[in-house]
Amino acid sequence: MDIFATIFYAVVCAVLGIAAPRVSSFWMRIGMGALVGVVASNLLPVIKSLIGVG
């Protein structure tokens, strides 16, 4: 994995870590994590092409 992808997913996980404790339900946290993962994996190629990385 290239350094850009590593940094991108680290930022996404950090934001998710900040938001997750505010969600009280275990299943809501699982759903939120899955949704963020899907969105992040779909956004990464778009962001990389916009800034000319990769």
C-alpha positions in Angstrom: 0.0 0.0 0.0 1.4 3.4 -0.9 2.0 6.1 1.7 -1.0 8.2 0.4 -3.4 5.4 1.0 -2.0 4.7 4.5 -2.3 8.4 5.5 -5.9 8.6 4.0 -7.1 5.6 5.9 -5.4 6.7 9.1 -7.3 10.0 8.9 -10.6 8.2 8.2 -10.1 5.9 11.2 -9.1 8.7 13.5 -12.3 10.6 12.6 -14.3 7.4 13.1 -12.6 6.9 16.5 -13.6 10.3 17.6 -17.2 9.9 16.5 -17.8 6.3 17.6 -17.9 6.9 21.4 -20.8 9.3 20.9 -22.9 6.5 19.3 -24.4 4.5 22.1 -25.5 1.3 20.2 -22.9 -1.4 19.3 -24.8 -2.1 16.1 -24.9 1.5 15.1 -21.1 1.7 15.6 -20.6 -1.4 13.4 -22.9 0.1 10.7 -21.2 3.5 10.9 -17.8 1.8 10.5 -19.0 -0.2 7.5 -20.5 2.8 5.9 -17.4 4.9 6.4 -15.2 2.1 5.1 -17.3 1.8 1.9 -17.3 5.6 1.4 -13.6 5.9 2.0 -12.6 3.1 -0.3 -14.7 4.6 -3.1 -13.3 8.1 -2.5 -9.7 7.3 -2.4 -9.3 6.7 -6.2 -11.2 9.9 -6.9 -9.1 11.9 -4.5 -5.9 10.4 -5.9 -6.8 11.3 -9.5 -7.8 14.8 -8.6 -4.5 15.6 -7.0 -2.5 13.6 -9.5 -1.1 10.9 -7.1 -0.7 7.4 -8.5 
